[in-house]
Amino acid sequence: MQQFNPIDAAMLFMERAATPFHVSFVSIYDPSTCPGRPPTFDDIVEAIDKCLPKVDTFRRKIVRVPFDIDYPYWIEDEDFDLQFHMRHLALPKPGDWAQFRNQVGRLIARPLDLSRSPWEMNIIEGLDNLEGMPAGCFATVLKVHHCAIDGQTGVALINALHSDNPKKKLRRVRDDWQPEPVPSDRELLRRATRKGLRRPLVMARLVLSNARALASSAFREIRSSDDDRSLSAPETIFSGEISPHRTFNSVLCPLDDLKQVRRAVEGATINDVCLTVVAEGMRRYLKAKRALPKESLVTVVPISTRTPEQAAGGGNQLTITRLSLHTDIADPIKRLAAIVADTREMKAMQEGVVMNVLLDVVHNLPGSLVGAAAKAAPLLATRATSFTNTLVTNVPGPAQPIYMLGAKALQMFGSMPLLDGASVLHCVGSYNGEFMFTFVACPVALQDPDLYRDCIADAVAHVAASAAA
């Protein structure tokens, strides 16, 4: 039995009917590369079964402490049934992109069953009319609750299911897994009481020994409260409460195009270029709707602090950075330079002692306080100025093609949870020389998703042309 850390607990406590808090991994495969017959649904189930020992997340379930007075626990699910987590469906003809994206949007919107291991995989067949892809393709939509994984863990999970050679077969590995009985409420309350007595002493020691650093940080926040880094974002048509529905789409471009843009500003990274493109796309859409605010839009960027050795263990090890997208700057290269300057400064601030101290303090907060704060955050977003206008997360994928049961992965996308106050998010990443700009949004706020996709595509072309010029 393993207890949640505060970040994982907050991910769980933020779950609501309209805001399911899972991440999704969408992959499209070409079965014509298989050395034998194309894989069937049963073949994929068998492959998942062989991978169970490689990723701890698959067979764990959540046990919550009564009244959420402490962090929940992971236990090895004694009632685990792989068949429950596997789903099979097919698109009706013609099996085109519009049907596929609508189906993915519905799957992303549907909450997971948190009484079982918090994941599911949907196999979608009948993808016969996708532009640029052969007939007979199929897709997988893997959904895992965010309390169980972050982006880096998701990459490890994907790697466990794939190989770099279509002829390589998945082999069953040694499995020492042991199920655990569900602890009683009495036992959970006893543990919570015992830990609650220790936490105030640890908190006091942390605050007293780092008083100077914490005071310095507070003074810096007060001084900067009147500049562009204040903790509010301009109101837009994306602000406010979101619905339980989702829309999904993606734009592809060559990774080399973004590398060329990166060279236009010294010290720029691919992530900086991504932020510039997203800013351009949002700027174009809001201008088309006559709703672009004069102030710059703001984004939140999650950053994984996980090492490669920690990837299989599950859970979240991350921090977040809040950045201006500089949508008040019309020239994309000048905007890129401003973003580069901001990311440098933010990185320097986060490497200081204050971030480490604050994380230690959070880890010693009672679970009930973390739960109350997480549950209150969406309510505050609908009643006050938004904290952010969007979220941009970058998860790099394999540089070479990968295969599942011999079928080549043609495209790979990701999705993150939406939050009230920021009803469109962007999950970007690379795979096999291509770069994907994927967006997931609430269709009530983003009422013209086709126009938004065109704006992102035009943004990619415009930023690349400006860098070349």
N, C-alpha and C positions, 0 to 999 in steps of 0.2 A: 504494500500500500504506500503510495507516494503522494504527498500533499502538493497542491498547486502553488506556484509562486504568485505574487500579487498581480503581475501582468496577465497571466493566464486566467486568474480569478476574475479580473475586470472584464476580459473578453467574454467570459461566460455570463456574468451579471448583466452585461449590456444587451443580451438577447431579448428581443421583443417580437411580437407577431409580425410587425411591419419591417423590422430590421433583423432578420436572421443573421447570425454572426459567423458564417462559415466562409471559407475561401474555396475557389473552384479552379480546376485545371482542365482545360479543354484541348483535346488533341484530335487531329484528323489523319487517318491512315490510308495508305494505298496497299491493298492486299495482293496486288499483282507482283510484288517483289518477293512474296513467300516462295521458298524452294519447293513446297508441296501445295496442298490445298489451302485456301484461305482459312483463317482461324474462325471457329464458331464461338457462340456465346459460352458453351461449356468449356472450350479450350481456354478462354480468357479467365473463367472462374478458376480453373485448375492452375493457371499461371499465378493468379492472386494468392491462391492457397500455398503455393511454393514460396511466395515472398513474405508470408506472415511472420516468420522468425526474423526477418531483416529489418522490420520497422515496428517499434514498440507500440505505436499509435493504433494499429489495426485491431488489437484485441483488448483494449482497455475501455472501461466505461467510467462514468462520473458518479461519485457519491457526494451529495451535498450535506453539509452539517445543518441540523435543524435551525430554522430561522436565519440561516446564513450568517451566524455569528462568528464563523471562522472560515478559512479558505477550504474549498472542496478537496476531495481526494480522487486519485486514480486508483482503480483496482483492476486486476486481471479478471475479465468477465467470465464467470463460470457458466453462463448461459450463452456464450458466443456462438452465433450461427452465421457462417459466411454467406449462405444463400439469401439471408434477409437483406444484406448490404448490396447485392448485385441486382440490377434492373435491366430489362431488355425492351427496346422499342424500335420502330421503323418509321421513317417518314413516308407519307403517301406520295405518289407521283405528282409532280416531276422530280421531287427531291432536290430543290434548288436552295440557294443561299438564304433567301427570305424565310423559307420554312425552317431551315436549320437554325437561324439566329432567333426566331420566335420560340422554337422549342428550347433552346439553351436558356433564353430569358426566363421561361416558365420554370425550368429546373433550378436555376439560380435563385429564383424567388421563393421556392418551397423550403420551409425550415426542415432541419434534420430531426430525427427522433432521438432526443437526448436521454431517453431511458436505456438506450443501447450504446454500443461503441459509436462515437459521433462521426460517422462517415458513410458514404454510399458511392457506388460507381454505376453510372448509366451508360449502356452500350447503345448507340444509335446507328442503325443500318439504313440503307436506301438513299445514301448521298450520291445520287446518280447524275446530278446536273449542276455541280459546283464549277464556276468559271476557273479554267486553268488546271482542273483536276480530272483524272480519269473517272469514268463511271464505275460504280461498285465500291466506292470508298465507304468507310465507316468511321465513327467517332466515339471517343470516350469522354464522359464528363464526370470527373472525380471531385466530390465535395467532401471537405473535412472541416470540422469546426475550428475556428481560429484559436480557441483555447488549447488545441492539441498541437498546432504547428504554426510556424512562421514561414516566410518565403524560402529560406535556406533548407528547412526541414522538408518542405514540399519538393524541392529539387532532388533531395536525397531519396524521397519516396518515388519520384518519377524514375530516377536512375535505377532503383531496385527492380522496376518492371521492364526495363529496356536493356538492349545490348547495342554494341557498335557494329554488329555483323548480322545480316539476315539469316545466316545459317547457324548461328550460335543458339543453343537451347538453354532455357532456364532449368537449373538443377535444384532439386530439393536439398536444403541444408539441414544440419542438425538442429533439432527443436527441443529446447529444454523448458519450454513454457509451462507454467503451473497456474491453474485458476485459483482465485481467492474468494472466500465467502464475503458477503456484504456485512460490514460491521454494524452493530446495533446503534440506535440513536444514543443510547446511554454511553456507549464507548466513545462516540464522536463528541458528545458534550463534555465528557471527562477530559479528553485531549485538549479541547478548546479552552477549558477552564485552566488547565495546567500551563498552557502556553501564554494565556492572557496575563498571568501573574508575572511572567518574565519580561514581556515586551516593554512595559513602561521603563524598567531599568535600562534596557538596551537603548531605547529612544533617548533618554536623558543623557546617557554617556555620549551618544553620537552628536547630539546638538551642542553640548557643552564643549566637547573637544574640537568642534569645528565652528564655533560661534563667529570667529572673524571671517571665515570664508562665506558663511551664510549671510552675514550682514553686508558684506561687499556685494554679493549677488543681488540682494534685495535693493541696495542703493542704486546699482546699475539699472535694474528694472524700473525704478522710480524715475531716474533721469531720462530713460528712453521712452517713457510713457507717452510723450507728445510727438514722437517721431514716427516713421513708417513701420516700426516694429512693435507698435502697441498691440495688445492682445485682442484685436477685433479685426474683422474683415468686412468689406463693403457689402451691403445688401444687394442681391441680384435675384434674377428669376429662379436661380438654383437654391435660394435660401428657403428656410421653413421646414415644415414637417413633410416627410415623404410617405408615399403609399406602399402597400406590400407588393407592388408589381415592378418588373424590371425589363429593361431593354438593353440589348447587347449588340456591339458591332466592332469591327476592327479594320485598321488600315496597315498595309504592308509596304515596306520600302527596303532597298538594299542597305545593309549595314555600312557599306563603304561610303554612302552618301552622308551619313551622320559623322563618320570619321573625317570627311572633308570639311564639314562645318566646324568640327572641334578644332581644327587647325587654324581657324580664322581668329581665335582669341587665345592668347597664351595662357596655359594652365587650365583650359576648359576640359571637362570630362564628357563622356557620352551622356551621363546623367544630366549634366548642365544643358546639353543640347536637347535632350528630351523635354526638360522643363520649358525651354524656349519654344519648342514646337507646340507643346500643350498650351502655353500662353497664347501663341499666335492663333491656334484653333479656337480657343474660348473667346478671344478678342473678336475674331471674325464672326462667330455665331451671334454674340451679344450685339455687335454692331448691326448685323442683319435684322435683329429683332428690336433695334433701337433701344437697347437696354444695357449698354456698356457704361459702367460707372467711371467717373473721372479718376477715382483712386485706384491703385493697383489691386488686382485680385491676389489672393493669398492661397498657398497650398501647404498641406502637411506632407512630409516625406518620411516614411518609416525607414530606419536603418538597422539592419541585423548586426548584432554583436556576437553572433555564434561562430565558433571555430568549426572547421571541417570535421574534427573528431566528435563534436557534440551533435552532429546533424541527425543521427538515428534516434536520439533520445526523446524527440518530440518537444512540445511546449514552445514558448516564445522567449527569445533573448534579443530584445531590440530596444531602441530608443527612437524618439521622433524629433524631427527638425521642422520648424515652421518658417517658410520662406515667402518672400514677395515674388510674384511672377512678373512684375514690372510690365504689366499690360498697359501702363500709362506711357510707355516708350514705344513709338511706332516702328522704328528701325529694328529689325530682329537681331542684327549683329551687336548693336549698342545694348539691346536687351540681354543678349547672351553675356556680354562683358559685365553688366550689372549683376546678373545671377552668379557669375563666377566670383565676383567680389564678395557677395553675400555668403556663398557656401564656404569660402575660405574663412571668413570671420566666424561663422557658426561652428565650423569644425574646431577652430582654436578655442572657442568658449567651452565646447563640450568635452574637450580633452583636459580641462582643468579639474581641480579637486571638487568644485561645487557639485557637478553632475554626479560624481561618485557618492558624495555625501547624501544628496537627495535620494538617490536610488536606495542607499542603505536605509534611510529613514522610511521610505515606502515599504521596503521588505519587512519592517518591524511594526507596521500599522496593524491593528486588529482587522480581521477579515470583514467584520461588520461595517467598518468605516470605508473600506475599499468598495464593498458592495453598495453601500448607500451612495457613494460618489458616482459610481458607474451607472447606477439606475437613474440618478438625477441629471446626468450630463445631457441625454437626449431631450429631457423636458426643458432644460435651460436653453438649449439651442433654438427652441421654438418661441421662446419668450424674450430673448435678448439678442444683441448683435452677435452674429455668427463668429466662431473662432477661426473658421477657414471656409474657403469657397470650393475646394476640391481636395482630393488626395492623389498623389502620383507615387507609385511604387515601381521600382525597376528590379526585375528578377532575371539575370542573364541565364540563358539556356545553353545547351551544347553547341559547340562550334561546328561539329560534324553531324551528318544524319544519324538518327538512332532508329531502332526497330523494336517492335513488340510482336513476338511470335513470328518474326520474319516480315511483318508488314511495316513499311517505311512511314515514319511520321512526317507528314507534309507540312503541317502548320501546328503551332502550339500557342495557346492563349492562357491568360489568367484572369481571375476576378477576385475582388476583395469586398468586404461588407460595406454597405452604404450607411451613412449616419444622417440623422436630421440636421438640417442646416447646410449640408453639402450633398446635393442629390445627384451629382455626377462624379465618378472617379475614373482614374486612368491607370491601367496596369500595363506597363510597357516591358519589353524584353526582346532578346535576340535568340535566333535559332538558325543554324546552318547558313549563315551569311545573310539572313534577312532580319529585319527589325519590325516588331509588331507594336502598334499603338492601339490598344484595346480600351474601349470605354464601356462602363456599365452605369445605367442611370435609371432614375424614377421617371417613367413616361409622362406622369402628370406635370413634372417640372420641365423635362426635355421633350417638348411636344412635337419636335420635328427632328427625329434621330437621323433621318437620311441626310438632311441639310447639315447636321452636326458632323456626320462622317465626311461629307464633302469638305467641310471647313478644316477638318484635321488633315485630309489628303492635300488640300490646297496649301495648308500651313507647311507641310513637309516640303513641297515643291518650292514655295516662296523662300523659306529659310535656306534651303540648299542653293537656290539661285542667288540670293543675297550674299552668301559666303563666297560663291564662285566669282561674283562681281568685284 
